[in-house]
Each structure stands twice: as structure tokens, then as C-alpha cells.
């Protein structure tokens, strides 16, 4: 599915945003994820190559949080703090417990 590939590319290009955004699908408990970026990227090797995590392929919550976060940063010019507040507000009720993601410093 090209749309899935596009979201993974978006995640790779917005790592500095997604590392500060929690995921609300339950992957903190089930997968040990620390943030939304972990849903897409398992690790980045020393040579810069990426080992992808397949978790987000089938998880709409992961994909939506990534897309919304990148849009707020790139199209609306929001700060990491503003984006985090919006994500937490939107997903606070009716979703799984968030990943243990530290707050951004801004």
C-alpha cells in the first residue's frame, strides 16, 4: 500500500518531532515503545541506515498521530510543545495508555 509507505517516509523525515509524541495504541505495554517514532523505526544503524518496525503498518492510531504531528510542525509551524499538547488532548480519552514519552523542552 503506497499510503503506508508514505507515512513511513514521513516518520523518517520527522524523527525530531515524533520522538516527543506519545502513541496511544497500547504499544508502550505490548511492544515496549517509548514514543510514536518507535512504531515506525526499530533502530538507526551507525551508517545511517534504518531498520523499520512493522508495528505501524496495521495500526491506524500510530499512523494518524504521526501524520497529525508532522502536519502541525511542517504546515502550521507549531512548536513541539504545542503539538504534544494537541496530541495529548485529542487522544487522552477513549484510547490506550500513552507511551512513556518525555515532554519536549520547548
C-alpha positions, 0 to 999 in steps of 0.5 A: 500500500503506497499510503503506508509507505508514505507515512513511513517516509514521513516518520523518517523525515520527522524523527525530531518531532515524533520522538516527543509524541506519545502513541496511544495504541497500547504499544508502550505495554505490548511492544515496549515503545517509548514514543510514536517514532518507535512504531515506525523505526526499530533502530538507526544503524551507525551508517545511517541506515534504518531498520523499520518496525512493522508495528505501524503498518496495521495500526491506524492510531500510530499512523494518524498521530504521526501524520497529525504531528508532522502536519502541525510542525511542517504546515502550521509551524507549531512548536513541539510543545504545542503539538504534544499538547494537541496530541495529548488532548485529542487522544487522552480519552477513549484510547490506550495508555500513552507511551512513556514519552518525555515532554519536549523542552520547548 
